[in-house]
């Protein structure tokens, strides 16, 4: 996990530039219009993700948070611009995320983990009757009446598998794009990535538009986000 603080004092060791020195803070005035288009496109894409038929108990993508632009690539064709946005993930109904920071709670350590636990939904079950409580129903009844829990699909030893979660999110984005109105004029290609979602969009104008969606979770009672990187 890599820690990202969206706002703060530049003298603070947790300030964003400590981890994103390779690109400028969003948005750049010379690219303001493109940034606006990217933000609107990602917002529409994530909204479409909410209605694509998928398992009810997968992490829920929340509205994206603008991060910045980067420059990647080398060789004869030179560098290209990548527009990066953070997509926070929320635990699905009946589940709760617990962030376990690595040794000595050092900033940016990679061995921080997200522990997943069941959360009682008996009151919701009585009011809306849209799901069974994972805590208070026998396993055989849950297996017959309800989709598998997040602990059964994207977790290992009660911890969220970040690579499997990223793969699941990529599949969701691919399915959602088919339902997007831009699908007829813009070609989407997902680039190989392990812990995030990188999109290459081919538009009517020459060249490509690159968008990188970083996945992460928000610390409880904090404005701090931890990315899967």
C-alpha positions as CSV (number, residue, x, y, z in Angstrom):
1,X,0.0,0.0,0.0
2,X,1.2,3.5,-0.7
3,X,-0.2,6.4,1.3
4,X,-1.7,9.5,-0.3
5,X,-2.8,12.6,1.4
6,X,-5.0,14.8,-0.8
7,X,-4.4,18.1,1.1
8,X,-1.9,19.3,3.7
9,X,1.2,21.2,4.5
10,X,4.1,20.6,2.1
11,X,6.5,20.4,5.1
12,X,4.5,17.4,6.4
13,X,6.1,14.1,5.5
14,X,2.7,12.7,4.5
15,X,2.1,15.4,1.9
16,X,1.2,14.2,-1.5
17,X,4.4,15.4,-3.3
18,X,6.4,13.0,-1.1
19,X,5.0,10.1,-3.1
20,X,4.2,11.8,-6.4
21,X,7.2,13.9,-7.2
22,X,7.3,12.7,-10.8
23,X,4.2,14.7,-11.8
24,X,2.6,18.0,-11.1
25,X,-0.4,18.6,-8.9
26,X,-3.8,18.4,-10.6
27,X,-4.9,20.3,-12.7
28,X,-2.4,22.1,-14.9
29,X,-3.8,25.2,-16.5
30,X,-2.4,24.2,-20.0
31,X,-4.4,21.0,-19.8
32,X,-7.4,22.2,-17.9
33,X,-9.9,21.2,-20.5
34,X,-8.5,17.7,-21.0
35,X,-8.5,17.2,-17.2
36,X,-12.1,18.3,-17.1
37,X,-13.0,15.8,-19.9
38,X,-11.1,13.0,-18.2
39,X,-12.8,13.7,-14.8
40,X,-16.3,13.7,-16.4
41,X,-15.5,10.5,-18.4
42,X,-14.3,8.7,-15.3
43,X,-17.3,9.9,-13.3
44,X,-19.6,8.5,-15.9
45,X,-17.7,5.2,-16.1
46,X,-17.8,4.7,-12.4
47,X,-21.6,5.4,-12.4
48,X,-22.0,2.8,-15.1
49,X,-20.0,0.3,-13.0
50,X,-22.8,0.6,-10.4
51,X,-25.4,-0.8,-12.7
52,X,-23.4,-3.5,-14.5
53,X,-24.6,-7.0,-13.3
54,X,-21.8,-8.2,-11.0
55,X,-21.6,-10.0,-7.7
56,X,-23.5,-8.0,-5.0
57,X,-20.7,-8.5,-2.5
58,X,-17.7,-7.0,-4.4
59,X,-15.9,-3.8,-3.3
60,X,-17.9,-0.8,-4.3
61,X,-16.0,1.9,-6.3
62,X,-16.7,5.4,-5.0
63,X,-16.5,8.7,-6.9
64,X,-12.9,9.3,-8.2
65,X,-10.6,11.8,-6.6
66,X,-8.4,13.9,-8.9
67,X,-4.7,13.2,-8.3
68,X,-2.5,14.5,-11.1
69,X,-0.8,13.9,-14.5
70,X,2.3,11.9,-15.2
71,X,4.7,11.4,-18.0
72,X,5.7,7.9,-19.0
73,X,7.4,6.1,-21.9
74,X,10.7,6.5,-23.7
75,X,12.2,5.8,-27.1
76,X,11.7,7.2,-30.6
77,X,8.1,8.2,-29.9
78,X,9.0,10.1,-26.7
79,X,6.9,10.4,-23.5
80,X,3.2,10.4,-23.2
81,X,0.9,11.9,-20.6
82,X,-1.0,9.8,-18.2
83,X,-4.0,11.2,-16.3
84,X,-4.2,9.6,-12.8
85,X,-7.2,9.5,-10.5
86,X,-7.8,7.7,-7.2
87,X,-10.8,5.4,-7.0
88,X,-11.6,4.6,-3.3
89,X,-13.2,1.2,-2.7
90,X,-15.9,0.8,-0.1
91,X,-16.7,-2.5,1.6
92,X,-19.9,-4.2,0.2
93,X,-23.0,-4.7,2.4
94,X,-22.4,-7.1,5.3
95,X,-18.7,-6.5,5.3
96,X,-16.3,-4.0,6.9
97,X,-12.7,-3.1,6.1
98,X,-10.0,-2.8,8.8
99,X,-6.6,-1.3,7.7
100,X,-3.6,-3.0,9.3
101,X,-0.5,-0.8,8.9
102,X,2.9,-2.5,8.6
103,X,5.7,-2.4,11.2
104,X,6.1,0.8,13.2
105,X,3.3,2.3,11.1
106,X,5.8,3.7,8.6
107,X,4.4,5.8,5.8
108,X,4.1,4.0,2.5
109,X,5.1,0.5,3.6
110,X,4.0,-2.2,1.2
111,X,3.1,-4.8,3.7
112,X,0.0,-3.0,5.1
113,X,-3.1,-5.1,4.7
114,X,-6.9,-4.8,4.6
115,X,-8.6,-7.2,6.8
116,X,-12.2,-8.1,5.9
117,X,-14.8,-9.0,8.5
118,X,-18.6,-9.6,8.5
119,X,-20.9,-7.0,9.8
120,X,-24.3,-7.7,11.3
121,X,-27.1,-6.7,8.9
122,X,-30.1,-8.2,10.7
123,X,-31.8,-4.8,11.0
124,X,-31.3,-4.2,7.3
125,X,-32.6,-7.7,6.6
126,X,-35.8,-7.0,8.5
127,X,-36.4,-3.6,6.8
128,X,-35.5,-4.3,3.2
129,X,-35.2,-8.1,2.9
130,X,-32.5,-7.6,0.2
131,X,-29.9,-9.9,1.8
132,X,-29.3,-12.3,4.6
133,X,-27.0,-11.5,7.5
134,X,-23.7,-13.4,7.0
135,X,-23.2,-13.5,10.8
136,X,-26.5,-14.9,11.9
137,X,-27.5,-17.4,9.2
138,X,-26.1,-20.9,8.7
139,X,-23.6,-21.5,5.9
140,X,-25.8,-23.9,4.0
141,X,-28.7,-21.4,3.9
142,X,-26.4,-18.6,2.8
143,X,-25.0,-20.8,0.1
144,X,-28.5,-21.6,-1.3
145,X,-30.0,-18.2,-1.0
146,X,-27.3,-15.6,-1.5
147,X,-24.2,-14.8,-3.6
148,X,-20.8,-15.6,-2.2
149,X,-19.4,-13.2,0.3
150,X,-16.3,-11.1,-0.3
151,X,-14.4,-13.3,2.0
152,X,-15.2,-16.2,-0.3
153,X,-14.2,-14.5,-3.5
154,X,-11.4,-11.9,-3.2
155,X,-9.8,-12.7,0.1
156,X,-7.1,-15.0,1.4
157,X,-7.0,-15.7,5.2
158,X,-9.5,-12.9,5.8
159,X,-7.3,-10.3,4.0
160,X,-8.3,-8.6,0.7
161,X,-6.2,-9.9,-2.2
162,X,-5.2,-6.6,-3.9
163,X,-4.2,-8.2,-7.2
164,X,-7.4,-10.2,-7.4
165,X,-9.4,-7.1,-6.5
166,X,-7.6,-5.1,-9.2
167,X,-8.3,-7.8,-11.8
168,X,-12.0,-7.8,-10.7
169,X,-12.2,-4.1,-11.1
170,X,-10.6,-4.2,-14.5
171,X,-13.2,-6.7,-15.6
172,X,-16.0,-4.5,-14.3
173,X,-14.6,-1.5,-16.2
174,X,-14.4,-3.6,-19.4
175,X,-18.1,-4.6,-19.0
176,X,-19.2,-1.0,-18.1
177,X,-17.5,0.5,-21.1
178,X,-19.8,-1.5,-23.4
179,X,-22.8,0.4,-21.9
180,X,-21.1,3.8,-22.3
181,X,-22.3,6.2,-25.0
182,X,-18.7,6.9,-25.9
183,X,-18.2,3.2,-26.8
184,X,-19.2,3.9,-30.5
185,X,-16.6,6.6,-31.0
186,X,-13.8,5.8,-28.6
187,X,-12.0,2.5,-28.4
188,X,-10.9,1.3,-25.0
189,X,-8.0,-1.0,-24.3
190,X,-7.0,-2.1,-20.8
191,X,-3.2,-2.2,-20.3
192,X,-1.5,-4.9,-18.3
193,X,-1.4,-3.9,-14.7
194,X,-1.3,-5.7,-11.4
195,X,-2.7,-3.4,-8.7
196,X,-4.5,-0.6,-10.6
197,X,-6.4,-0.1,-13.8
198,X,-4.7,1.6,-16.8
199,X,-6.8,2.6,-19.8
200,X,-5.8,3.5,-23.3
201,X,-8.5,5.4,-25.2
202,X,-8.2,5.8,-28.9
203,X,-10.2,8.9,-29.9
204,X,-11.1,10.5,-33.3
205,X,-8.1,12.9,-33.0
206,X,-4.6,11.6,-33.5
207,X,-2.9,9.8,-30.7
208,X,-4.1,8.2,-27.5
209,X,-5.5,9.3,-24.1
210,X,-4.1,7.4,-21.2
211,X,-5.9,7.2,-17.8
212,X,-4.7,5.4,-14.7
213,X,-7.2,4.6,-12.0
214,X,-5.4,4.0,-8.7
215,X,-7.4,1.8,-6.3
216,X,-7.3,2.4,-2.5
217,X,-9.2,2.7,0.7
218,X,-9.8,5.6,3.1
219,X,-8.5,5.5,6.6
220,X,-11.4,5.5,9.2
221,X,-12.1,9.0,10.5
222,X,-9.4,10.5,8.3
223,X,-8.8,12.3,5.0
224,X,-5.9,10.0,4.2
225,X,-6.1,7.3,1.5
226,X,-4.0,4.3,1.0
227,X,-3.5,3.0,-2.5
228,X,-3.0,-0.6,-3.6
229,X,0.5,0.3,-5.0
